[in-house]
Amino acid sequence: MTTEMSQAGEGTDHADALADALAGVQRLVRRRLRRELDVSPMRGAQIELLRLVAARPGIGVSAAARELHLANNSVSTLVNQLSGAGYLRRETDPDDRRSAVLLPTPEATERLAAWASRRGALMREQLARLTVEDRAALAAAVPALNRLARNLHDEYGEGERA
């Protein structure tokens, strides 16, 4: 096997290991928080939409769909679910009466704040259990992980949908 082929294989193994580790951490954090916060579970897409609307109150369904890389009808379904659960309000856009804007309810804001607070505490607790070297390695990796996320976001074509 050539060095080039060996490096390609290592890169694939590294890429798979990184993707698996990130997914595993995210999944385990969600499970712990669901159990500890004693709230009805939400699907990942529901949480993503709720967080987006909380960060950008007044965003429209189409803009939310583009931002989340989902089809408009998928976001409309999520909006209906979250509205029914009391987490989102849909109001007529004052600038375009044919469109709607999305707003978080106080319950949504409260739930997101509780989630973020507990998530921060959980991560601090778990990081404290690691060695100084592991904490330093993770801290050093954060900028690269942010660039990776930005690249994934930027390269995801507007016409593509998950």
C-alpha positions, 0 to 999 in steps of 0.5 A, spaced: 500 500 500 502 506 498 503 512 503 498 516 499 493 510 500 495 509 507 493 516 509 487 516 505 485 510 509 487 514 516 483 520 514 477 516 513 478 512 519 479 519 523 473 522 519 468 517 521 471 517 528 470 524 529 463 524 526 461 518 531 464 521 537 460 528 536 454 524 534 455 520 541 456 526 545 450 530 542 446 524 543 448 522 550 447 530 552 440 530 550 438 523 553 441 526 560 438 532 560 431 529 558 431 525 564 434 530 568 429 536 566 423 532 566 420 535 560 416 531 554 421 530 549 422 534 543 425 531 536 432 534 534 428 538 528 423 541 533 429 543 538 433 546 532 427 550 529 425 553 536 432 555 538 432 558 531 426 562 532 428 564 539 435 567 536 431 570 530 424 572 533 420 574 527 423 569 522 418 566 516 417 559 515 421 559 508 427 563 511 427 558 517 427 552 512 433 555 508 437 556 515 435 549 517 436 546 510 429 543 510 423 543 506 418 548 507 412 543 508 417 540 513 418 546 517 410 548 517 409 541 520 414 543 525 411 549 526 404 546 527 407 541 532 410 547 536 404 551 536 400 546 538 405 544 544 405 552 546 412 553 544 411 558 538 406 563 535 405 564 528 403 571 526 401 575 520 407 579 517 406 586 518 410 587 512 407 582 507 400 580 510 400 574 505 406 571 510 407 569 517 412 570 522 414 566 528 415 568 535 417 564 541 412 563 547 414 565 554 414 557 555 419 556 549 424 561 552 423 558 559 424 551 556 430 553 552 433 557 558 433 551 563 436 546 557 442 551 556 443 552 563 443 545 565 447 543 559 452 548 561 452 545 568 453 538 565 458 539 560 462 543 566 461 537 570 464 532 565 469 536 563 472 537 570 472 529 570 477 529 565 485 530 565 488 537 564 491 535 558 484 532 555 481 539 557 486 543 553 485 538 547 478 540 547 479 547 548 484 547 542 479 543 538 473 548 539 475 553 533 477 548 528 470 544 530 467 551 529 470 552 522 468 545 520 461 547 522 461 553 518 464 549 512 458 544 513 453 550 513 456 554 507 457 548 503 450 545 504 447 548 497 440 552 498 437 547 493 438 541 497 434 539 503 435 533 508 
